């Protein structure tokens, strides 16, 4: 049995991917409590995972670290040669991420996503997107840890969590109060828009659901989640289309990932389009109900743990064998306001009471 001292996990990509990876980090830390867990991320995602108790070091890759390619090679070389890892987990196994293993062939466990070209660099591979596999993305990510079972009993956990620092939630709460939020009444965060346009449910349908929410829950306050730019334009257009309701606090904005975490933690519920914010609320213990586009597999990207997280996708309305020939937006349009409300309102009745 080899002592595992340092583990490197490589998880470039989007916010949701990074958040779900924390379950793998926690599994590694529980299984090898004396080992250091290091995580490679795009620099823009780092603030959200700061302070996580199961991550000893976050290694950010900034734009200038990725381009030109020579700068990327230098950074990867420095990372693996400064630390001498016992385990490398490459969760993407792209030509670029495989360089971590290429520059660290002495590492006993080079584990990663199964790719045809990766076999000569990775000595353990798993196809987490294999259609024969069952389970959500968290369960699939935990498959990377199975190769270490010969070294120690693996303490698997599906919990993916984010952590606020002392005072962050309270500070943002005071800001929300200044913007008119009354915390004697429930607050719901609404994802009316998305970063990726193809994942955004049709605005007219979203408007109908929000109108019905406002009519049914007179005591409820709504905050639209949006980033500056196109997302903010979408949110403000929705606000105007709704008639500028006083229950919608359009000016409450999170201007950083840490503020978005604080905003989420001060809300009672999340409803809206699926995306990074939905993963964030679940990681902070906030219940949610979300809408999944045809290109997102809900069974994979709606992981289950002790936090209530439900959602709807087109296949819930009409089985995939009956949707052949539909174009993308016709398929997405199978999700109607009536269907959404029939599932959403019982949840809100329970959580907002």
N, C-alpha and C positions, 0 to 999 in steps of 0.2 A: 504493500500500500504506500503510495507516494503522498507526502504532505503537500496540500494545496495552499500556497501562500498568496498568490495573486491571480485574479480572474479579470479578464478584459472582455467586455460585451460591447459590440459595435452595432449601433442602431441609428443610422442616418435615416431621415425621411420626414414624416409629418408629426404633428403634435399627438394625435391619437396613438400612433405607433409607439412613440416614446413613453406615453403614460402607461400603456399596457405592458411595456417591457419591465416596469417596476415589479411586477409579480415574479418575473424570472430573477431579478436582482435579489428580492426578498428570499426566494427559494434558495439561491446560492448562499446568501448570508446565514440563513438558518442551518443549512447543511454543513457549511464550513465557516463557523463563527469566528475563527482566527484569521481567515483570509481577508485580503483587501479586495473590494469589488470596485472596479473602475468601469466607467461608461463613456463611450464616445458618442457625441451628439453634434448635430448642427448647432452652431453658437446661439442662434435665435431661440432655441428650445430650452437652453440651459436654465434660465431663471425659474421655470416651472418645477424643475426637479431639485433645486437647491434645498438643502436641509433634509433630504430624505435619509432616514437613519440607516438604511441598508445599502447606501451608495457612499463609498469612502472618497471617491474622487470622480469628478465629471471632467472629461477632456473635450473642450469645445473645438470645433473646426469652423473657422470664420471664412468669409469669402476669399480673403487673401491667402488662406491656408489651402484652398482648393484650386485656385488659379493664380499663376500658371501651373502646369502639371509638375514642374520641377519643385515648386514650393510644397505641393502635396506630398511628393515622394520624400522630401526632407522631413516633413512633419511626421509622417507615418514611421519612418526609420527611427526618428528620435523617440517616439512614444514607446515602441517595442524594445529598443535597446537601452533605454533608461530604466525600464522596469523589470524585464525578464519574467514574462508571464508563464504560469503553469497551465493556464487554460485560456484559450481565445475562442469566443463565441461570435461568429460572423452571421448576423441575422438576415443579411441580404445576399452575401456571396456574389457581389458584382465584380467586374474586372478590377475596379478601383479598391473595393474593400478587401479583396483577396491579397492585396499587397501587405496587409498586416501579418498574414500567415507566411507569405513569401519571405518577408524580412525576419521571421521568427520561427524558422524550421526546427529549432531546438525545443519549442514548446510541445510538451507531450500530448496535450489535447487541443487539436485545432478542429473545432466543431462548427458546422455551418449549414446553411440551406443547400439542399441538393441541387447542383447544377452540373450539366454535362462536362463543362470545362474546369470544374473545381476539384475534381478527384485527385489531382496530383499535388494539391496544396492542403486540402482538408482530409484528415484521417478519420473523421466521423461526419456523416451527412444525414439529413432528414428533410424530406419534402413536406414542408408544413402546409402546402397548398394541394397536396394529394387529394383528389376527389373521394378517395376511399376512406379518408380519415373522418372521424366524427369529432365534434367538439368545437368550441369557439376559439378565437385567436389566442387568448390567454392559455388555454389548454394546449394548443399547438406550440406556442412558444416554450412551454415547459418541457416539451420533448427534447430540447437541447440539453437539458440537465440529466436525462436518462443515461447518457454515456458515462456519467460520473458515479453511477451507482456502485461500481466496483471499488471506489475509493472511500465511500461513506454512505450511510443511509440518507437518502435524499428526503428532506423535509419540504414536500411540495405545498405551496400555497397559491390560491387563485386570487388573493387580495392584491389589487393594484391601488396604490394610494399616493396622494400628494399631501404635503404638509405646509401649513402656513407658519410663519415665524410669529413670535410673541408680539401682540399688538397690531398685526396687519389687519385682521378681521375687524377689530374695534375701530381702527383708524378709518377704514373704508366705510364702516357703518355710520360714523359721524358725517362723512361726506354725503352719504346717501340721505341722511336726515336733512342735511342742508338743502338737498335737491328736492325735498318734499316727500320723502318716503316715511310713512308712519308704521313703525314696527309693532304696533298693537294689531296690525292687520297683515294678512299673508302677502308674500311677494313672489311672483313667478317670473323667471327668466325665460324669454321667448327667442328662439332662434329663427327669426323671420327670413333670414338670408343665409348664404354660404359663401365661402371663399371660392369654391369651384361651381360655376354656373350650372353644370349638368346635374348637380346634386340638390338643386333648389326646387322645392315643390312649387307649383304654379301659384303666383301671387294672389290671384283672385280666389282660389280655394283657401289659401292661408288666411286671407282677409275674412272670409265667411266664418272660419273656425274661431278667429279672434273675436269677431262680433258676437258670436254665440257665447263665448266665454265671458265677455263683458256683461252680456244680458243676464246670464245665469248666476254669476258670482259677483254680486254688487260690492262686496267688501275687498275684492282682490285688486292688487296693484301689479302692473306689468312693466317689465324692463326689457327693451329690445337689445339683444346682443349683436354688436357689429364692430367691425374694424374700420379705421378711416378709409376714405376712398369710395369704391363702388358699393361696398357693404353698407356704409353709412347712408349713401344715396338711396339704396333699396329700403333701408329702415325708415328714413324720413318720408319717402314716398308712401310707404304703408301707413305711417302715422297720419299723413294728410288724407289718404283715401278713407281712413276710418273716421275722419271728421275731428281729428285732434282731441281724442278723449282724455279727460283729466286723469283717468286711471292709468294711462300709459305715461310713464316718466321718461320721455325721450332723451332728456339731457343727461341722464345718469350714464356715464361712460367709463369703461376701464381702459386706461391708456398704456397698460403694460400687462405682461402675463401674470405677474404677481397681483396686480389689481384685479385682473379677471378672476383669479382664484379667490380673492377676498370677496368679490361680487357674488360669485357662485355660492360661497359658504354662507352668505347673508340672505340667500333666497330659500324659499320653501319647496320649490318644484321647478323642473325644467321641462318645457315643451318646445318642439320645433324641429327643424331640419337636423339630420344626423351630421356630426362633425367633431372636431377637436373639443369644442365646448361641452358636448354631450359626454365624452369620455372624462372630461375634467370634473363635471358635477358628480358623476358616479364615483370617481376617485376621492372626492371630498365628502361622500356620504349623502348626497342630495338625490332624491328620487326623480325619475324622468320618464317621459314618453316621447319618442322621436319618430320621424318619418324617414324611411330609407328609400333611396332611388333605385331604379332597376339594376344599376351597375354595382351596387353594394350588397353583398351577401349578408343578410341580417343574422343568419345562424352563426356566422363567423365573427361579425363585427359588433354583435350585441352580447358581450360576455356577461355571465351571471355570477354574482357573489351575494353577500348579505344585503346589499343595497338594491332597492327596487329599481329595475330598469326594464322598461317594456317599449315596444315599438311596432310599427307596421310597415310592410313592404308590399309591392304589387302582387307577389305570389300568395300573400295571405288573402287576397281578394279573389284571385283567379289562378288556378294551378298553371305552372309554366307550360304544360303540354297543351293548354288551351289558348295560349297567347302568341303562338307562332304566326308570323305575318304582321304583327303590330309594330308600328315604328316606336322609337324610344319614348316620345312624349305621350303617345296614346297609351303605352304600357304604364308609364308613370301616372297617367290620369285615372287609372283604375282606382287609385286611392282618392276617395271623395270626402268632402267635409262631413257627410252623414256617417260614413264608416269611421272616420277619425273620432268624431264626437261620441259615438257609441262605445268606444273603448276608453277614451280619455276621461270623460265625465265621471264614471265610477271611481277612477283613481283620484281625481281631484276632490270628489265628495269625501273620500277617506282621508286624504292627506291635508286638505285645507280646513277640515272641520275643527 
